[in-house]
Amino acid sequence: MATYCISDIHGALDEFRRLLNKVGFRYDGTDELYILGDIGDWGTRSMETILHVKAMEELYPFVHVLMGNHELMFLDAISHAGQGMIPDETDYNWLYPNHGEGTWKSFCALPLEEQVDLYQWLLVRPFSWDIRVEDRFYMAAHAYPYYYDLESADSEERRRRQCDTVWRRLLIREDPFAEYTGEKRYDTLICGHTITDFYYTRLRYERNWPYRKPGEYVRNRAFFAERFIDIDCGAKCIEMAQDRRELLQTAALRAQLCALRLEDMKTFYCRKSQIRLPDSQEWQESLQYSEDAIREVYLQQEMRMNEIRESFMSFFRRWRDR
């Protein structure tokens, strides 16, 4: 039996399928799979990936799908549109900086019954899962622990803790279980959310820790901290190599999808096959970054906002009349 964790697929459906083939995942119940949220957005096959993972979870009892911040933003947008609200700041944060626009448009194109079914499925995604492997006790969560044994009866406090679970970024030396007062004894948190390059870049401040300089073209790898393991290796940027922004070009060259096997802590990776890492000269020539490019991106977003507002109102009329 093997237990695998994958996080932050972000629409990288081909890489997700190839990764499962690479690890030799068995669909007879021998293996377990935990997907730690952020299934869609960013990638061009976002909705297809969400529906594929949903179908897996519904078909196989050994596939478990957790809530991520992108699922939570998606749910908020559906709720706002369903109440006849125009998009607010949080909706625009999901649609544009977090690349949810394609997901929203695909969702609006689904038949009504499929929209309702997907919404109800997303609503009941758990925020964490306890996993015991031999003598080790893990918690799987998107970004930060969520303790069901200490769940608050106050709805506002519960929402705050849920937001922490999908949004909070751990520090390198942070103990994610430091605030836990329950009876369970967790060894390690398995999480995603923060691309691991965040930690490797900061390791320059740690004596005798290996670190990566900004100009080094090394693929992202899982980050093993003292009490947490981050497996978000930047798959959301897998399709960003042709973007005009330097930051996203750089991220695309480092991006991978990661699977962690808990029995032996072995990691497996899958990346977009046609992308290669350039040498230093090619790197400089490939960068198309400019202030004009950034302004153009935001101008295009402004032009699409009216279309998004109208889609919210159309969605409201459709759900109101169902």
PyMOL commands that set and color helices and strands:
alter all, ss='L'
color gray80, all
select helices_A, chain A and resi 13-23+46-59+69-82+89-95+101-109+112-123+148-150+155-167+197-205+235-237+246-254+280-286+291-320
alter helices_A, ss='H'
color red, helices_A
select strands_A, chain A and resi 3-6+32-35+63-65+128-133+136-141+188-191+223-224+228-230+257-261+266-270
alter strands_A, ss='S'
color yellow, strands_A
deselect
rebuild
show_as cartoon
